Amino acid sequence: MIYQALKSILKLSLRVYFKHIEVVGLENIPKDQPSIFFGNHPNSLLDPAMICTHAQRDICFAAKDTLFANAFVNQFLTTLKAIPIKRKMDHQDQSAIDNQNAFDRLNEALIKGNAMGIFPEGISHNESQIAQLKTGTARIAFSFIKSQKSHLFLNPCGLYYQSPGQFRTAAFVQFAPPFLLMPTLDQHWILYRFEPQEDQQCSFEQFNKLEWVEEGGSVGSGAKIEVSAQEEVKWLTQKLDTALRSITVNAESWDTIKLLDMVRRLYQPGRIRLEQKVELNRRFNQVYPSIAQEAELKALTQEIKEYQEDLYDLGLSDRQIQLKHQRLLLLYRGLSQLVLCCIWFPIALLTSFVHIPMGILIKYGAFTLAPRKDVIATTKFLMGFVLVNGIYLMISIILAYLYHPIYLLITPIALILSGYATLKLVEGWSAFKRTGWIFITCFFAKNYINRLKQRRAILRQKILDAVDRYMPKEMKRLFYGDQSEIKD
């Protein structure tokens, strides 16, 4: 009960922290079956929080034991059923690492038909691509099916954050079709892959056989090739790595990712879902390295970089360049945003003495307290989670003690409403400033903006032609027909 309550509060908190969360693939999650959820790890403790609050399953995650050293984090993770795992990099003074107790607890959860979660990379990081996977996930999987003679689902989870360290941005969670690892009566095991059907929940009937491996012996589809237990673990780890890379964005550097994100913006038709944006980014980053040295693409890459630099110098984004820049329309937008700010302002003002200092403390305190860049968002989230709930509770208790017990009920509601008004006020004011800047640049640099629009149209056509020329034949198109521009 406490676990479910904390999970609900955590999900609500994530919806506040992120402006938009898009989740796809829920039909790929098997219900009430032993399952291992494994995913990429770009954003520290937010990653397990995103998976366990949206997977519609109770999941106990494996977490590095050093996290449990902090009393608050220890209590938080323990309530969420996290299990501490020792890593060699954290215990270099020990000759041998014993995780048998942790594996037994994870195994026990699977035996009960529950789910466990793990991040095979072994560490959270902000690199531009997935790190080499550790073999722990495969070892846990084989240990379970061989000891229990039972099937096991392996669920790939792809996580994507538009701006990992920033507040009120977008996040994307994808649950890909799972694997099914199943033992046979003759001491073999078989690996299946779920074939999703429209509007159908994951079930045994929708799995297709991939490969089988004889326990401690042969590998393949009929061919007898002697392999060791270590080699079969390596084989399964490679399968998991391939599955994870197929649903995440990977590139040699962040410069490449930023470049191809601009390519995606120029290429995409109108307004598309975050899922489609991620898939386009993944495809561009997958294909680009093999064709980057083509003379035509080198020249096109340079043109795109120059276009990016000109946008930066003007203080505008590619999306803002596409919008209509009639002065009356911009004036109407600016005034509308200003009116909304005026509506939210008095409501936010009521508790500004609470929310303004709290916001400043979280914004700047996170950069001081976070040990690495990939932990900044987690630090902000945890600081906000503790401060907001703690201060709201403290104010409610004080007012109830001084005046009347009814304040225990009224005060949290009033603080939540005022806090929401503060968020809307900050977002509205930011939108007003952006619109104002566009209005100013439109007034003083209208001809330059029109030239940028023309350059954009030329670049877009060149990208469309390049996609037609270099797109792999086996790759299916995401969009067909007329690719219209973004409309206001």
N, C-alpha and C positions, 0 to 999 in steps of 0.2 A: 504493500500500500504506500509506504514512504517512497519506494523506488518510483512508482507510477506518478505520485504527486510531484516529485522532484523532476521527473522527465517532462511533465506537463509545464511546469514553471520554466524549465530549460528551453523548451520549444517556443514558448511565448517570448522569452528573453531573446532568443535567436531572431524571432520575427521583428523584434524591436531593433536589434543591432543591425540586421541587414534590411535594406529597403525592399529587396525582392529576393525571394528564394524559389527556384524552380526545381521540381523533383520529377524525374521520369523513370519508368521501368518498374513501378511497384508491382506490376503483374508478374515480374520475373522472380519475385520473392516467394519461396515455398513456405507454407504455413505449418506450424507445429512439427517441423522436421529438424533433425540435427544439422546445423549449418555453420559454416565459417564465412564471415564477411571480411573480405580483404580489400584494402584500398590504397591509393596514393596518399602522401602525408605532407601537404604543403603548408599547413596552418596550425600546427601544434594541437592543443586540446580542443580546438574548435572542430577538428576533423571527426573524432569519435562522437562529439556532441551532435554534429550534423547527421551522422549515420544512425545513431541509436534513437534520435527523436523523429526520424522520418521513415525508418524501415518497417514500422508497424510490427516489430518483434522486440522481445526483451533480449538485449545483447550484453554479455559481459566481455569487456575489452581487456586485452593484455596491455599493460602499461609499464614503462621502465620504473624500477623500484625507487630510483632517486626522487621521483615526483612525490612519493609518499613521506618524504622527510619533513615536508611542510605540514603542520597540524591541520590547517584549513583544507588544503588540497587533499590530504589524506582522508579526511572525513567526507569530502565531496566525492572523491573517486570510489571510496568504499561503499557509499550509499548507492552509487551507480553500478555496483557489482564489479568494479575493475579489479584485476588480479595483477600483482607486481611481478615483473620479470627482470631478472638480472642480465645485464649486457656486459660483454667483455670490456668494452671501451670505458665503462663506468667502474669496473673492478679490476684494473690492471695489476693491482697488488696481489690478487689471488691467482694461484696457479690453475685452479679448476673452478668452473662456475656450475653450481648445482641448481637447476630449475625444476627438479622432479616434482616438488610439492606444487609448483605453479601449473605444470603440465597435468598433474592429477586433478587439480581443481577445474581446469579447462575441460579435461576429458569427462569429468563428472557432469558438467553442464551439458555437454553433447549427448551423454548417455540418457539424460532426462528428456531429450528431444528439444533442448533449448539451442540458443545460438551464441557464438563467441565472435569477437572481432579482433582483427590484428592488422598491423601495417607492416608488410613484409620488407619495406626499405630499412626498417630498424631505427629510423631517426627522422624527425621532422626537419625539413630544409626548404630553402627558397631558391634552389637551383632551377634551371630552365627545363630540366627533363628528369624523369624518374631515375633514381639511383638503382644500382644492381640489387636485386631482391635477395634477402637472406633465405635460407632453406627451412626456417622454423615452421612456416605454414604447412609445407609439404610433409615435414616430419610429424607434426601433430596429426595431420590427416591420415597418414599411413598407420600411425600408432593406434588411432581410433578404430579404423576399419579392420585392422588385423587382430586387435584385442577383443573387439565387440562383435566381429562378424556382421557388421551392420553398414548400411549405406550412409553417405555423407554428402551434403551439398556444399559447394564452394562458390560464393557469390562475389563477383568483382564489383567494386564500387568506385566510380570516378568522381573526383571532387574538383571543382573549378571556382575560383574567386576572381572577380573582375579587378578588384584592387584589394589584395589580401590584408593590408594593414590599415585600411580606412573604414570609418564608421559610415553606415547607411549606404552601402553599395550593394551589388548583386552577387548571389552565390548559386551554384548549380550542382545538383546531386543526381548522378545517374547510376541506377542499379541495372547492370548488364545481365544478359542471359547466363544463368549459372552452369557450372559443371556438376555432374553427379558421379561420385566415386563409389563403386559398388563391388563388394567381394563376391566371388562365385564359389560354388560347392567344391570345385576341384583346385582350391587354393590359388586361383588367379584373382585379379581385380580388373574391372572394366571402367573406363572413363567415358561418360556421355556428356553431351552438350545440349542444353535446352533449346528447342526450336520454338520461338514464341508465335502464338496464334493471336489474331486480333481479338481483344476483349475476353481473353481466356487466361485464367490464373495458372501459374506454373504447376504442372503435374507430371507424373511418371510417363504418361503416354506420349509426351511431346519431346522426349529426349532421343537423340540420334547417337549411335555408337561411334566413338572416335578411334580409340586404340585400346588394347589390353596388354597387361604385363603379368607374366607368371611370377609369383612371389619367390624372391631369391633366385630366380632363374632366367627365363627368356623374355624378350621384349619384341613387340611388333604385331603384325596381323598374320600369324602362321609361321613366321620365320623364327628359328631358335637361335637367339643370340644371348649368351651368358652375360648377365649384369649383376652388379652388387646392389645392396640396399642403398648405398650412397649414390649410385648412378640413377636408380629409379627416383630418388628424392630430387636429384638434379633435373631429371627429365620432367617431373611434374612442376617444379619451380619454373622451368622455361615456359611451360604451358600457361602458368599463371601470369608470368611476365608479359607474354604476348597478349593475353586477354586484357591486362591492365593498360598496356600501351595503346590498345585499340580504342580506348574510351577516354584518354587523357591527351593533353597538348604537350608535345615534346620537341625541343629544338636545341641546337648547339649552344645558343646564347640568348640572353634577353633582348639583345639588339635585333636578332632575327625574328623573335616573337613579336616585338613592337612593329617591325617593318611589315610582317605578314598580317598583323592585325589591321594595319592601314589598307593592305591589299584586300582583305576581307570586307572592310567598310566600303571600298570603292566597287567591289564586285557584287555585293549582296543586293537583292531586290527589296526595296521598301522597308517596312518594319517586319522583322522576323523574330522568332522566339529565341531565348537565350540558348536553348538546346541546339538550335540550328547555327547560331553564332559559334558555339564551341566546336561543333562538328566541322564547320568551314575552317576554323583555325587549325584544327587537328589535321585536316586534309592538306591544307596549304603547307604546313610544317612537315608533313610526311613526304610530299612530292618535291618540294623546293630544293633540298640538297642535291638531288640527282640531276637537276636541270639548271642549277644556279650559274654554271659557267658558260651557258649559251650566250653568245654575243648580244643577241636581241634582248635577253632578259637582264643582262648586265646594264645595258642602256636604260631599260625600263625601270630597273631598281634605282638607278641614280636619279631619274626623273621623279620617282615617288618620294625619295629622300628630300629632294629640293622642295617639293610640294609641302611635305611635313614641316620643313624649316620655315617656309613662308607663313604657314598657318600659325606656327609658334610665335613668330615675330609679330604677327597681327593680334595675338591673344585670342584666337578663335579655334574651334574644333572643326573637324570635317563635317559633322552633323550640322553645325550652325551655318556652314557655308551653303548647305543644301536648302535651308529654310528660305521662305520668301522674305525679302527685306524691305517691303513697303513701309515707309515711315509711320503711317497711320496704324498699320497692323502692329508694328513693334510698340508704338505708344500705347495702344489698347492693351497689349499683353503686359507691359510694364505697370500700367495703372491697375489692372486686375490683380496682379501679384501684390502690389502695394496695398490695395483694399483688403485682401486676405490677411496680410501682415497686421493691418490695423485691427482686424477682427480677433486674431489670435493674441495680440499683444497684451490686452488687459487680463486675459485668462492666465497667460504665462507670467505676467507681472506679480500675481498673487503669491507665487512660490519661487520667485527669481532668486531670493536669498538662499534657497536650497539648491536649485538646479544649475545656476551659473557657476558658483564655486566648484560644484561637483563635476561639471563638464570640463572646466579648466584643469582641475586636478587629474581627471582621467586622461585627457588629451596629452598633457605634457608629462604626467607621471609615468605613463606607459612606456615612453621612449627612454626614461631614466631607469626603470625597473626591468624592462625586457632585456635578457642577455643576448638575444639574436633577433634579426629582422623577422624571421618566421614566427616569433613568439609575441610580436607587438599586438596583433589582433587578439590573441588569447589573453594577454595582460589587460588590454582595454576591456574586454568582455568580463573577465573575472572581477576587475576593479568596479565596473559598473554594476555587476550582479550583486556584489557584496555591499557596496555603498548605497545603491538605490533601495534594496530590501532592508538593509540595516537601518538607514536613516529614516525611511518611511515608518518602520516599526517603532523606532525610538520616539519619533514625534507623536505617533498615535498613542503610545503608552503615556507620555508626558501630559498630553492634552486630556486623556481619559482620567488620569490621576488628579489633575488640577481642576477639571470642570465636571465632566460627566462620562460614564462608561460608553455612552453612545458614540463618543469620538473614536473609539476603537474601530468602529465600522465606517463612520463618515470620513475620517481623515485619510485613510488609504485611497478611497475613491476620489476624493478631491485632489490628492497629490498626483494620482495617476492621470486624471483628466488634465491637470495643469502641466504635467510633464509632457503629455501628448501635444498640448498646445505649444509648449516650448520647442519641441521637435519641428512642428509644422512652421513655426515662426522662423526658426533658423533656416530651414529648407526654402521657405518662401522668400526670405531676404537674399539668400544666395542666388535664387532664380531671378529676382528683381535686378541684382547687380549684373548678372550675365546678360539679361535683356538690355539693360542700360548701356553696357559696353558695346553690344551689337548695334544698338541705335546710334551710338557715337561714331563707331567705325563706318556704319552705313552712311552717315551724314558727311563725314570727312574723307572717306576712302571708297566711295561707291564704285568708281571706275576700276579700282584695284580689285575689289571683291568680284566684280563681273568678270575680270580677266582670270581670277582664280577659279570661278565657276566654269569658264570655258576650258581651262587647263584640266580641271577635274573630269569634265565630260570626255576629253581626249584620252586621259589616262584610263578612265573606266572602259572605254572601247578597246584600248590596247590590252587591258587585262582580260576582257571577255574573249578577244581573239587568241590570247596566249593560252587561256584555259581550254579553248576548243582545240588548240594545236597540241598541247602537252599533257592533257588529262589522260591518265591511264585508261585503256579500253575496258578493263574489268571494273572500273570505279563507276558506280551509278550516280547520275546527277541528282542534286538536291532540288534544283529549280529548273523549270522548263518555260518556254515561251517568253513573252515580254517581261523584262525585269524593270519595272517602273521605279522611279526615284522616290525618296521619302517625301511624303506630303504633309503639310501642316495639319 
